[in-house]
Amino acid sequence: MNNKQTDMLGSFVSTKRALPRRQFLKGAGVLLGLPLLDAMTPAFLNAAERAEAKQAPRRMLGICNNLGLLPENFFPTGAGKDYKASPYLELLKNYRNDFTVFSGVWHPDVDGGHPADNCFLTAAPHPGSGGFRNTISLDQYIGERIGHLTRFPTMTLGVNVQQGSRSLSWTGGGVLIPCEESAVSVYRKLFLQGSKEQVAQQVRKLELGESIMDAVADQTKSLQRDLGARDRDRLDQYLTGVRELEQRMVMSREWEHRPKPKAPIATPLDPASPAEYMEKVRLMYEMARLAFETDSSRAVTLLLDSVNSPVLELEDTDITDGYHSLSHHGKNDKKLAQLKAIDEWHMKLLAELFGKLKGVKEQGDTLLDRSMILYGSNLGNANTHVTTNLPVLFAGGGFKHGQHLAFDTVHNYPLPNLFVSMLQRFGLETDKFATSTGTMRGLELA
């Protein structure tokens, strides 16, 4: 259900008499509480969708490290294609022409320090304020429109996430979608087929959801006689949305009977400790790549909850403080050295991801050419909790790269403009997302 449909629930006003709240909730409450189902995907496509399916699809992976990167080691000097790479960007030098680096970007009015990570893909303002309610995230916006083309409309992943309070994925109603932190669990969802009994059980769950939709629609429709013409039109739109959801659930049952793709790698092993942070990051990058390679999902998010991570076990480096403590380095040389080592590992793993995506061919392109990889943070500087001048890399996706787009570091440029460019690259007709003012200036199609 989208935001517009949800908002309609609270806006029905009878021109004859007020409808009792208890009566209305009886008809609508179950629908509001229905969880998002992984399998809401049709097995049979219409003619236009079948034609689209024959073309190599577009995809996106949104990654947020909520403690960011040391800005002095991340941002390059100079602008355009002749920029001088920073120490961190030097670790990505083999892929310089595959990504664009931004400076001077932000989410307008997204403040509040650490709570801003929840808004990295929503750009909803003032997340630290009382009564804050989030808005739809970029991945869910995409999933609502093209998610039916894959087994999983979206995938929400995480590393060391503080469950229940942090996520990059949010519904149109501002509801948090929990992160999956087990690579083994993701792998099983992608590749392991359930038994006949398990498949039948899942189908029964879907059928139960379908029957709830029918009941809600029938009960809500009975209210029409008490509504004026304008509200009847609104109710008709709402019921149309319910019926569309029913149809998606009917078709999703077919996915349960369709074989999953063959696993190209062996089952991974989840690290035993949150301290094995970098191995967990590596595995989640691998799961995202496999989801794209098998076209199991086209919109994936990954929250790297560094705030919630302990003292890390890092190869060749002795880390003595917790990740969060190191981020508040106060220019202490010892802390800065450890934090730099952690940041460099992030860049090495990102380079590894780029390399693996480039190594997969898809209809004449590489998987990186077809996948938009957004890497960044909600904090411009974790030491001071500022949410301006965010460190952001954007790779692949069929754009012209190899450049530094340098915007005003005092009066920042809206990062949601990049989201609009990404949506349009998906073929979605939109010129607005959150606080955007247009498409990303200086970013051109390849």
N, C-alpha and C positions, 0 to 999 in steps of 0.2 A: 504494500500500500504506500502511495507517495504522500508527500507533505500536504498537497492540496486536498487529497481525499481525507486525510486525518483531520485537517482543519475543519472540513465540512461537518464532522461529527458534532463539533461544539457550536455550530452556527445555525442549526435548524430552529426557526422561530415560527410558530403557527400563527396565522392571521386570525384563527378562530378562537383557540384557547391554548394555554400553556400545556405542554406535554409533561406528565410526571417524570422526574429524573429516573425513578426506579424502573418505570416502563421502558424508557429509552435505553438504559444500561442493560436491561434484560435482552434487548435486541442487538446491542452493539458491543457489550463488554467482552464477550468471548473473542470476537474478532480482534479487538485491540490487544488482547493478551496472546494472540497466536505468535509463536516464535518463527524466526526465519528458518526455512528448511534448506539444507544443503542441496537437495535433489530437485529443486524447483526448476526443471529444465525439460523442454519438450523433446521427444524423440523424433517427431515428424515436423519438418520445416515447410513453410510455404515456398512458392516458386522463387521469390526474391531472396529469401534466406538461403535456399539451396544454391543459388547462383553465387551469393556472397561466401558461402562455405567453401566453394571451390577455390577461392582466392586465399592467399596466405593472410591470416588475420593479424590485426594489431593487438598489442598487449601493453600492460603497464605494471610496474613494480614500484611501489612507494615505500621508501625506507627512511625511518627517522631514528637517529641516535640522540636521545633526549639530553645528553650532556655535551653534545656538539664536538667541536674540534678547536684546538688552540688557533685563534684567528691569525696570529702573526706567522704561523707555519702553513696556513691553508691558502690565504688569498694571494694571488699572483700580483706582480707589478706590470704596469702597462695594460692596454686594452686591445680588443680585437684579436686578430690571428697572430700578431707578433708579441703577445704577452710573454713575460719571463716567468717560467713555472716556479712555484714555491717549493719548499722542501717536500711537502706532502704530495703535491701534484707531480713531482719528479718520479714518485713511485708508480704513477699512472702513465708515464711517458710513452709506453708502447701503444697506448690507446688515445693519445692526444687528439687525434682527428675523429675520435668516436664520441667525444663528450664536449659539452659547454660548461664553463664555470661562471657563476654569477657572483657579483658583489653588490651591495647597496639594495638588497631586496628584503621585504618583510611582509607579514600579514597585517594590514592596517588594523590598529586598535586591538590586536591580540597581545595582551600583556599578562602580568601575573606570574612571571617566572616559570617554575616547573609545571603548573597546570596547563601551560600552553602546548604541551606535547599532544594533548587530546584534540587540539585544533590544527595540527600540522596539515591535515588533509581536508579540514572543514573551513578554516579561516573564520570561525565564529568569534566575534569580538568579546573581550573582557571575560576570559574563562575563570579568573579568580574572584569574580564578583559574586555577591549573594544572589541566589535565584537564577544563576547562569543555566542556560539550556543549550546544548550543542545542536548543530545542524547537520545535514547530510554530508558524508565524506565523499571524496572524489571517486573512490572505488565503488561505493554503493550507488552513486549516481550512474556510473557506467554499468554496474550489475543490473540495475533496474531496466536498462535499455537494451543491453545485448547479452546479459547473463544467461538468457535462455538458450544460447547457442552452444553452451558447454555444460559438462556434467555439474560443475560447481560454478555458480554465477560469480562468486568472489571467494577469496581465501584470506583469512585474517590470522597472521602468524606473529609470534613474539619470542623474545629472549629475556628470561628473568623478569617477566612482567608482573607488576603488582596487580593481580587479578581483581576485577570489580571496580577499579578506579582509573585504569589506563587502557587505552586502545587507540589505534589510528582509524578504526572503522566505526561509523555511527550511522544509524538509520535516519530516514527523513523525519522521524518523530523525536530525534535526539537521544535515542537509546543506544548505549554502548554494546558493541558486539565483542564478546570475549576473544582473547587471542589463544590460538593453539600453540603450545610451547614444546610439544613432543614431535620430533622429526619422525619417529617411528609411527606415531598416530597418523601424521600426514601421509606418510608412505603407504600405510594400509588403506587409507581412504582413496588414494590415487590408484593403487594397483591390485589390492587383494579383494577377490570376489567372495562374497558371503555364501554360506550354505543355502540350500533351497529354503530351509526353515527361517533363516535370518532374512532372506529376501522377502519371503511371505510376510514376515513380521513387519518389515519396513513398509511394504505395500499396504498392510492393514493400518499402519499409522497415517499414511497418506490418505487413505480412504476415510479415516476418522476425521482428518482435517477437512476433507471435502464435505463431509456430512455437516460439520460445524458451519462451514460457509453457507450451505443450503439453509440451515436453520436460521442463521443470522439474517440472510437475505429475505427469507419468508417473513420473519418477525418484523424486520424493519419495513418491509414493503407494506405491511398491514397499517403502518402509521400514515400512509399517504393520504388517506381520507381526511386526516386532521390537519393537513398542511395546505398553505396557499400555493398558487401557481409557481411562484419563484422558488419556494422551498421544495416543491415537487420536482422541479428541474434539477435542483442540487441533489436531491435524494436519488434521482435517476442516474446522475453521474456517479454517485457513490456506489449504487448497486451495479453499475457497469464495471466499476473497479473490482467489486467483489466477484463478479462473474468471470472477469479476466483472470483473477487469482485462482478461481476454481478450475478454469481451463488449464492453467499452468500446472496445477496439482495433478490433474488427470493425466496430462502428458508426461509428467515427471515419473509416474509409475513405470513407464516404459524403460527409463534409464536403469531401473532396478533389475531388469531382465537382459540388459545389454552387457556384453563382456567388457571389462575394463581393459585398458591397454597393457601390453606386456611390460613388466618392469625391466628397465635397461640396466639397473644396478641391483646389487644385493641389498637386503634390508639393513638400514643403518642402525647404529647403536647410540642411544641417547647418552650424553655425558652424565656421569653420576652426580656432579656437583655444579652449582651455579658459578663456582670459581672457574670452571672450564668454559668461560664466556665465549672466547674466540672460536672454539670448536663448535659451540652451539650456533654461533653466527654462520660459520661455514656450512653447517648442515642445513640451516634454513635457506641460505642462498641456493643450495643444491635442490631443495624441495621446490623452491620457486621456479628454478630452471626446468625441472622435470615437469612441473605443471604446465609450463609454456610449451615445452617440447612435445608433450602428448596432447596438447590443446585441451587439457582438462579444465582450465580456467584462464581467463584473460585479464583479470584484475586481482592483484595480490598486494597485500600490505604487510610490512614487517616492522614492528616496534622493537627497537633495541633499548630496553629499559635499563640504562646504565645507572640511573639513580637508585635502582633497587638491586644493584649488583654488589657483591662483597669484594674482598681483596682477590684480585684475579691471579690465576696461575698462568704465567706468560713465559713462553720459551725464550731463553737467553736473557731474561730480565728479572730482577728481584723486586717484586711489587710488595710494598710494606703497608700501604694504606688502602682503604676502600675506595672504589671508583669515585663515589660522590665526594669523599673527603679530598681526593687528589684534585678534583675539578675546582675546589676552593683553595687554590694553591697559594694565594697571597704573594705571588712572585717568588716563592721559595724554590731555590734551584733544585733541590732534591725531588720535590713534588713535580716540578715542571719536567724534569728528565723522565720520571716514570709515566707521566701523562703523555709525553711525546712518544714514548715507546708504545703505549696503548693506541694512540692515534695512528701511528705508522702501521700497526697491525690491521686497523680498519681499512686503510688504503690498500694494503697488500691483499686482503680478502676481496675488496671491491675489484681490484685488478684481476684476480683469479676468476671472479664472476664474469667480468667482461670477456676474458679469454675463452671461457667455456661457452658463453653465448655466441661468440664469433665462430666457434668451432662447429656449430650446428648449422647446416644448410637447409633452407626452406624455399623452394620454388625460385631458386636463383639468388636469393638474399641470404644473409646470415640471420640467426635468431636475434642477434643484437639489433640488426637493422629493423626488425619487426617489433622490437620490445622497447618501450620507453622506460628507462630506469631513472627514477628520481631519488637522489640521496641527499639528505640534509638534516637540519636540526631546527627545533623550535627556539633554541637559544643562540644568540649571536656570540655570547661570551658567558659560559657557565659560572665563571668566577664572580661575575657581577649580576647574573640573572637577567641581563638585558635580552629583549626579544626583537632587536633590530639588527640590520646587517647580517642576515642569516647566512651561514655557509651552505651553499647549495651547488650540487653537480647534477647535470642532466645529460644522460647518455642515450644513444641509439634512437630507435623509433622512426627513422627516415627523415631526420632533420640534418641541416648543414651544421657541422660542429667544428671543433678545433679552434675555439675562440673564447675570449673572456668578455662577457657582457658586463661592463662596469657602469653601475648606476650611482646616483648620488648617495654617499654613505651617511649623510646627515638627513636629507629628505628622501627617504627610501621609496623605491618603486614596488608596486604591489606584486607579490609572488603569485596570487591567484590568476594573474594574466597568463602565466605558464599553464595553469590548469585548463584554461579556455583553449589554448593552443593544442593541448593534449587531447581534449575532447573532440575538437575539430579533426584532429589526425585520426581519431577513431571513426570519423565519418558522421559524427553526431552534430546536428544542426543547432548550435547554441552560440551566443556571443556574450554569455554572462555566467559566472560562477562566483558565489559569495560576494566578496568586495572587489571583484575584478573591474577594470576600466576598459578592457579590450583584450587583444591577444598580446603575447610576449613580444615586445619591441626588439628587433634585431635577430630574432630566431626565424629562420627560413626553412622551407621544405627542401629536401635534397632532390 
